[in-house]
C-alpha cells in the first residue's frame, strides 16, 4: 500500500495594520513572524515599525498552536498578557488576539488566530470606539456606517449593535435565519465580551478591542463530520438478522472534514451507505451517534436554524409541469426567501441564479416539461440555489444524462464551488469526470469510509489508472483500508 501524507489542519491569521486587513495561512508547523525584509527565514512578514526583524514564532505541537516571543524590542501581548523574550509559550485558541504595539501605542499590529482557513476571505473592520457611534446595524440593506451583507440569506435588518452603559450589546431583530454567538443561538439582547464571535449564516463578526472585524460571504461553509454512525433495525430477510439484537450498522464511525468551497464526490458500490451518509450530514435524518458541525455549529442541535442554509437536490426532481421555468423559480423564491425581500430583489436573485447555471432566456420561457434532461436538472439545482445556501448537496445529479451533458453539468457544479464559492457535495456513480473534483470519498460495504482525499492521491494509494478498479479493491480489503484511513487522519 502506498503511503499518503497525513493531512494536517492548519491555522490562519487575520492581520490588522493601520486600518488595513490581510489574511495569512500558517502553512508550516513553525511559522516565524517578523518585519518585512529580505530575510529568508521569516514566514509571515508585516510591514510595521513596531515589529522586530524577527519578532516571534507561532508553532504547532500536536493539534495545539502556541506563540513565543523572540526577544523582540516591543514584546507581544497574547490575549492581554505581555510576553517579551520569555521562553514561556502562550497557547492559542479560537479567536486568540496577538497584539504588538510601540511603547507610546502610536502604531500597532493586531492578529486574530483561528483554526478556520480565512486566507481566501475578504475581511473588513468597523471601529466602534470613535466617540460618535452608539448603534450599528447589520443586514442586507444596512445604511452608511453599518455592516452591509449582500445576501438573501441575511434579513434586511438582521441585527443591531447598541452601546449600553459603556458596553456593547447585540440584538437579533427577529431575522429569518437567526444569529449565533460563540456557536450558541441567541434571541434576546446579549452583552458582548472580548473575543466574542457573532455568526450570521456564513458571516463571522469578531468583537475585539472596540472593533467589529467581519468577513463578507465569499466562501461556502466548512462541514466537519465527527465519528457518525447509523444503526437500523435489520430486516428478517437480511443474513445478519439474528446477530447484534436484530440491528445493523449501515454507517460506521465516519469522520471527515469538508473545506469551504470544496467540490466533493461521494463514491461507493451498492450498500456502501452513500445516501445514508448524505442524509445524515445534510440533516434530513440524524446519525445514531456522533455529530455534524457546520462552521463549528452542531447541525443536529440547531437544525431548525441551519436547515435554511442547506440546499438539497434529490435524484428525482420535484418540478411541476405546466408552468415556465422562470415562473417555477418565482414561485419557489417567493416561498423560500425572507418576507422582507420585495419583487425587484426576487427578480434580481432569480436572474443571478439563472446566470450561475447557464440557463438562457429561451429556456426560462419554456414549459418545464419541454426542456431537455440536462436543463431540467439545472432547473432543479436552481430551485435550491435561488435562496443562496452556502452548501449544496446533490444525489446522482447526472443520472440518465448523455456523456456530453454529464460533463457540462459537472463543470457547472465545479464552477459553483470555485467561482461562486459554494461547498458542493455530490453522490455519483459515474467516474468519467472524477478528476474535476477536489476531493473524493470512497465508502465500502457497511458504511465504512476507506478514503478521503484528492483524485491524484486516490490513484497513488490504490495503484490504479482507472478509478473504477477502486470499488473492487475496497470491497475485498475493506477492513485494511478502513483502518488505514482512521490512522492517517489522527
N, C-alpha and C positions, 0 to 999 in steps of 0.2 A: 504494500500500500504506500503510495506517495505521501510524503509529509507536507501538509499545508500549514503555512504560518498561522499562528493563533491571532485572531482578530482582537485588538485591544481598543476599548472605548477610550476616546481622548477628550480631554477638557478643552475649553476655549476661553478667551478673554474678550470682554467689551472694554475698549480703552477710550477714555475721555481726556483730551489735552486741549486746554484753552477753547472749549466750546465745540471742538471737532471730535467726532466719534469714528473709530475704526474697530475692526474685529481681527482676532488672530487665533488660529487653531494651534494647540500645543501638540505638535506632531512627534515630538521626542519624549522619552522618559525623563530627560533632563533638559530644561529649557533656560538658557542664560538670557537675562534681561539687562539691557544697557542702552546708553545714549547712541543715537545714530552715528555710525562711524564705519570705517573700512575693516574693522576687526572681524576676522572670520569666525571667531568663537562666540559671537553674540547672535542668538537665535531670534529674539524679539527686540527690535530696535525702535526707540522712541525719541523723537527729536524734541527734547525739552531741556532747558538749562538746569532743572532740579535733579536730573539723572546723572549718576556717575557713569563712566565709560563701561564698567561692569558693575551693575547695581545690586543684582540678586539673582536667585535661581528658583524656578518652580520645578519641582521634581516629583516623580511618581514612585511610590513604594507599594507594590501590590495594586489594590484598587484605590488607594488613598493618595491625594496630592498634598504637597507641602510647599511652603515658601521659606527661604532662608536668605537673609540679608548678607551681602558680600563685603561688609565693612565700608559701605557707601558713605559719602560726605553728609548727606541729609537723612540717612536712615529710612525706615519704612514703617508705616502703620498697617497692620493687618487686623481687620475687624476692631479697630480702635486701640489696639495695643502696639506700643512702639518697640521696634527692633532696630539695632544698629551693631553690625559686626558681631552679632551673637551667634554662637553655634546652635542655639535653640531653633528648631524648625517649627514654624507656625502651621498647624493643619488647616486646610482649605475645605470648605463645604459649599454647597449650592448657594450662590449669591454672596460669597465672601468678598469683602471690599479691601483691596490693596491700594494704599494711598501714599504718594510721595510728594512732599512739599518742601519749599525752602523755609528757612528759619523765620522769615517775615511773612510767610504764606502768600507771597505775591504771585507765584506761579505754582502750578501743581499738576500731577498726573494721577488719575483715578482709574483703577482697573476693577472690573467685576468678573469673578471667576464663575464658570458654570461647567457642568458635565454635558450640557447640550452643545451641539455644534452650531454656534452662532456665526460662523465665519462667512456664510453665504447670505446673511440677512442684513438689511439696511436698518440702522438704528438712529434715533433722534433723541434730543433732550429738551425737556421743558423745565426751566428753572422756576421754583416756587417762591424762594426767599428773595424776591425782588422788591419787597416793601409795598407792592401795588396789587398783587394778586390775592384774592380771597376765595376765588371759585374758578375751577377748571372743569369743563365738560369733556367727555369722551364719547364719540359717536360718529355715525355715518355722515351727519350733516352738522358737525360741530363748527362753531364760528371761529373767527380770527383769535389766536391766542389759546385756543382749545386744542385737543388732540383729535384730529380728524382721521378716521379709518374708512377708506373707500371699499367697503364690502357689504353685500346684502345680508351677510350673517350677523352684522352689527346693527343694532337699532339706531334710529335717527339721533336720539339722545339716550345713550346706553347707560351712562352713569355720570356721577359728578364728584369731584374732589372739593371739599369745603374746608376752610380754616376755621376751627372752632377752639377758642381759648388758647391760641398758640400751638395747637396740634392740628394735624391734617386728618380728615375723616373722609372715607369713601362711601358712597351710597349708590347701589344699583337702582335704576329708575324703571323697575318692572320690565326689564328688557326681555325679549323673546328667548334668547339663548343664555342669559344669566351671566354671573361673574363668580370666579373662584379667587380666593386669597390664600396663598400658601397651600393650594390644592384642595381647599375646603370651600364648598358652595356657600355664598353669603346672600342675605336678603336685606336685613336692616343696616343702619349705619355702622361702620367699622373704623375705629381709630387706628391709624397706621403706625407701625413701628419700623425702626431701621431694618432695611433689607427685606421688607415685605414684597412679595411678588403677586401682582394683580394679573389674573389671566382672563381674557375675554376671547373665546373661540381660540384661534392660534396667535393671538396678540398677547405679548407679555409686557407688563409695565413694572419696572423695578423702582421702588421708592428708596432713595438713599441720599444722604447729605443735602436734604432740601431740594432734591431734584426728582423728576419722573423721567426715567430713561426707558424708551419704548421702541419696539420693532414694528415695522409695517408688515401686512400679510403677504409676504412674498415667498413662502415655503409651506409645504404640507406639514402635517404633524408627525411626530415620532410615535411609533407603536411598539411598546415593549410587552412581549408575551412571556409571562413568568410561570413556568412549571405547570401548565394547564393539562388536565386530564378530563376525559369524558367517559363515564361508566353508565351503561344502559342495561335494561333487562334483556336477557338473552332469549330469543325465540326458541320454542321447543324443537324446531327443525334444525337448529344450529348444532353441529357436532360437540360443541363445548357446553351444551345446555346444563349438564349435571355438574359442571365444575364451577367453583367460585360462587356458590349460592345462587346459581342461575343468573349471574351478572357477567357482563362482557365489557372489556376496556376497548373503546374504539378510537381513543386519542390518548397517547401515553406520555405524560410528563414533558410536554413540548415547551421549550424556551428558545426564543429568538428575538432579536431587535431589528425592526424595520426603520430605516432612517427617513427623515423628512424628504419628500420629493423623490423617493426611490421608486423604481419601476420593477415590480416583483412578480415572478411566476411561481405558482404552486403546482407541483407535479407529483405524479404517483399513479400506480395502477388501480384497478378496481378494488375497493375495500381498504384503501390506504388512509381514508379519513380526511380527504381533501375538503369536501363540502362541510363536514362537521367542524373542521378547523376554521374554515371561513366563517361559518355561522357563530362560532364561539368568539372570534376576535372582532366581529362587527356588531356584537350584542344581540343578534337575532335569537340566540339561545345562550345559556350560561354553561361554562365548564363545571364539572362536578367539584373540581379543586383547582387551585391556582388563581392567578389574576391577570388581567389585561389592563395596560395603562396607556392612555392617550395623552401625550405630552406630560406624563407624570401623574395624571389624574385617573383614578380607578374607574374603569368603564362600568363594571357591574354595580358599584356603589352609587354612581352618578349617571345611570343610564338615561333617565328622563332628560337631563340637561345635555348630555353628549350625543344622543341619537340624532339630533337635528344637524350635527356636524358630519354625519356619515352618509355617503352615497352608496347605494347597493343596487346593482343591475343583475337580476336573476337570469338564468339561462332562457326561460320562457318569458317573452315580453308581455306586458300587460296593457299594451296600447289599444285604444278604441278606434275601430274603423268608422268611416262615415264623416270624419271631420279632417280639416287640413292639418299639416304638420305644425304650422305656426299657431293655429287655434288650439292644438293639443298642448303646446308649451304655454300658451296664455292661460289655459285652464289650470295647469299644474303650478305655474308661477303664482297665480292668484291664491291658490290653496296653500302653498308652502312658504312663500316669502312673508316677511313681517308685515303686519297690517298698516304700519306707517309708511310703506312704500307706495307711491302714487303710480298712476298708469304710465306716465312717461318714464319713470325709473324702471318699471317692469319691462317695458318695451326695450329699453336700453340693455337690460340684463339678458333678455331673450336674444337680441342681436349679437351680443358678445358671445353667448353660448353657441349660436349657430356658426359664428366665425371660428371659434375654437375647434369645431368638429368638421368644418368644411362643407356645411350644408347650404347650398346656394338658393337663390330666390325661387327658382323653378321647383326645387324640392320642397321648400317651405310652403308653397301654394298648393302642392299636391295633396290628394287624399292619402291618409296613412296607408290604406290598403293597396295603393297603386305604386308605392315606392319600391325600389329594389331591396333585396335582403340585406345588403350592406348598409344602405341608407336607413332601413328600418331599425337596424341595430344601433346606428348612430343616434337616431331619434330616441331610442330607449336610454342611451347614455345621456343625451341632452336633458331628458326629463329629470335625471338625478343631478346633473351638473348645473342646472339653472339656479339652484339655491346656493351655489358656490361652496360646497363642502370641501374642507381641506384634505379629506381622504375618501378614496373611491374603491369599492370592491366590485369585481365582475366575475360571474360564474359562467365559464365556457362562452365567452363573447363571440368566438369565431366559429361556433358550431354551425354546420350547414353552409358555410361560405366557400366559394371557389378560392384557389390559391392566391390569385392576384388581389381579390377583395380582402382576403385574410391579411395579407402583407400590408395593405394600405391601412386597415383598421389597427393593426398592431403598431404601425408607425404613428398613427394619430394618438393612440394611448400613450406611447412613449413621449410624444410631444406635450401631452397634458402634464406629464411628470416633470419633464426637463425644461419646458418653456413656460408653462402656466402654473408650475410649482404645486402640483397635486401629488400626494402619495397614492400610488395606484397599485393595487394587488389583484392579480388575475389567476383564476384557475384555468388551466388549459390542458388539452390532451394532445395537441399538435406541437411538434418541435421544429417546424420549418423555420420559424423566425426567433428561435430561442436566444440567439446571440444578441438580439436587440434589447434584452432585459438586463437590468443592473444586477439583479440577484435572483437565484433560483432556489426553491425549497423542494427537496425530494423527500416524499413520505413513502414508507414501506408498509406492508400489511400490518394491521393492528394499530395504525395511527402513530407510528414511530418516525420522528424526524431524523433522517440519516445524513442530511447535508443541507447547509445553508451557506451560499457564497456566490461568487460571480460565475458565469458560464465558463470562463477560462480556467478557474480553479476546479470546476467540476470535471472538465476534460483531463486536467492534470491528475486529480485524485483517483479517478476511476480508470485511467489509462484507455480512454476511448476517443474515437474521432467522430462517432455518431452518438448523440445523446440518448437515442432510443435504447442503446445497449445498457444504459444505467438501470433501467427498470428490472432487467433480469439479474443484474449484479446485486442490487439491494434486496431483491426478493430472496435470493439464495444465501445472502450473507447479512441478513437484517441485524442481528444482534451485534455483529462485529462493527458495522458502520454506525449503528445507534450509539454504541459505547464510545467509539472514536469521536463522534461529534460532541458528545457530552464532555469528554475530557478536553478537547481543543477549545471549547468556549468558556471554560472556567477562568 
